[in-house]
Amino acid sequence: MSPKEECEALMNELIIVGINLLKKQGEFYPYAAVMNIDGTTKFVEYYDGNEFPESEALINNLRETCKQFACDKEIKASGIVWNASVSLPSGKEDAILVSLEHKDDYCVKVALPYKLGFFRKVKTGNLLALEGDNEIFINTTC
């Protein structure tokens, strides 16, 4: 598979989790997963003892954990997910935002707009590709 296809496979797993969390809880904290060198996926955990962490701090800690996996040459792709607001022609909407990176110099952010209805019914819009940031694999010579 190409780097783009591997990131898409990782993204699909991550988005399913986000939708399920919205259905169950109506919200979610940032989370992440990586694709190991052998192509398997594992979710990344980070817990500092705080039951209600700030999203930005959690994203930064997940990013640092993914960077360490990249430095150790254990992974070929990473994905970090958080709830965001995106601007659409119809106005601002909530979105599941996935920041994806691949060791072979591919990165993209993908937003999946959603609306949460009665009984936590999740209605999703179309995926939007946004410019990504190369933060995980930028310095793997650790």
C-alpha positions in Angstrom: 0.0 0.0 0.0 1.0 3.6 -0.6 1.6 6.0 2.3 -1.7 7.7 1.5 -3.6 4.3 1.5 -2.0 3.3 4.8 -3.0 6.7 6.4 -6.5 6.2 5.0 -6.8 2.8 6.6 -5.7 4.2 9.9 -8.1 7.1 9.5 -11.0 4.8 8.9 -10.3 3.0 12.2 -10.0 6.2 14.1 -13.2 7.8 12.7 -15.2 4.7 13.6 -14.1 5.1 17.2 -15.0 8.8 17.2 -18.5 8.2 15.9 -19.0 5.4 18.4 -17.8 7.7 21.3 -20.2 10.4 20.1 -23.1 7.9 20.1 -22.3 6.6 23.5 -21.1 9.8 25.3 -22.0 12.7 23.1 -18.3 13.8 23.2 -14.8 12.5 23.4 -11.3 13.4 24.6 -8.5 13.4 22.1 -7.1 10.0 21.2 -4.5 8.4 18.9 -3.4 5.3 17.1 -0.3 4.3 15.2 0.3 1.8 12.4 3.2 -0.5 13.4 5.9 -1.4 10.8 4.1 -4.7 10.3 0.9 -2.9 9.3 -1.0 -3.6 12.5 -2.7 -0.8 14.4 -2.5 -0.1 18.1 -4.1 2.7 20.1 -1.9 5.1 22.0 -2.6 5.7 25.6 -1.6 8.6 27.8 -2.8 9.2 31.4 -1.3 11.6 33.8 -3.7 11.0 36.7 -6.0 13.9 35.7 -9.6 12.7 35.2 -10.4 15.9 33.2 -7.3 16.8 31.2 -7.2 19.9 29.0 -7.6 18.8 25.3 -4.5 20.7 24.2 -2.3 19.2 26.8 -3.6 15.7 25.9 -3.0 16.3 22.2 0.6 17.4 23.0 1.2 14.3 25.2 -0.2 12.0 22.5 2.0 13.7 19.9 5.1 13.2 22.1 4.2 9.5 22.6 3.8 9.1 18.8 7.1 10.9 18.2 8.9 8.5 20.6 7.5 5.5 18.6 8.8 7.2 15.4 12.2 7.8 17.0 12.3 4.1 18.0 11.4 3.2 14.4 8.4 1.2 15.6 5.8 2.8 13.4 5.1 3.9 9.9 2.0 6.1 10.4 0.3 7.9 13.2 -3.1 9.5 13.7 -4.3 11.9 16.4 -8.0 12.7 16.7 -9.8 15.6 18.5 -13.1 17.4 18.3 -12.8 20.6 16.4 -14.9 23.3 14.7 -14.5 23.7 10.9 -15.7 26.5 8.7 -18.0 25.4 5.9 -20.0 27.5 3.4 -23.1 26.9 5.6 -21.2 28.1 8.7 -19.2 26.6 11.5 -19.8 22.9 12.3 -18.4 20.4 14.8 -16.0 17.9 13.3 -13.9 14.8 14.1 -10.5 16.1 13.1 -7.8 13.5 12.3 -4.1 14.5 11.9 -2.4 11.8 9.9 1.3 11.4 9.2 3.4 8.7 7.5 7.1 8.1 7.7 7.4 8.4 3.9 6.7 12.2 4.0 2.9 12.2 3.7 0.8 14.2 6.1 -2.8 15.5 6.0 -5.5 16.6 8.3 -9.0 15.2 7.6 -12.2 16.7 9.1 -15.5 14.8 9.2 -18.3 17.3 10.1 -21.1 16.0 12.2 -24.3 17.0 13.9 -25.4 15.3 17.1 -29.2 14.9 17.2 -31.7 13.5 19.5 -30.7 10.3 21.4 -27.2 11.0 20.3 -27.8 10.2 16.7 -24.8 11.2 14.7 -25.2 12.6 11.2 -22.0 13.1 9.3 -21.1 15.3 6.4 -18.4 14.8 3.7 -14.8 14.4 4.6 -12.6 17.5 4.1 -8.9 17.2 3.4 -6.9 20.0 5.0 -3.2 20.8 5.0 -1.3 18.6 7.4 1.6 19.3 9.7 4.7 17.1 9.7 5.4 16.9 13.5 5.8 13.2 14.3 8.4 12.0 11.7 10.2 15.3 11.2 13.2 14.3 13.4 13.5 10.6 13.7 17.3 10.7 14.3 16.5 11.2 18.1 
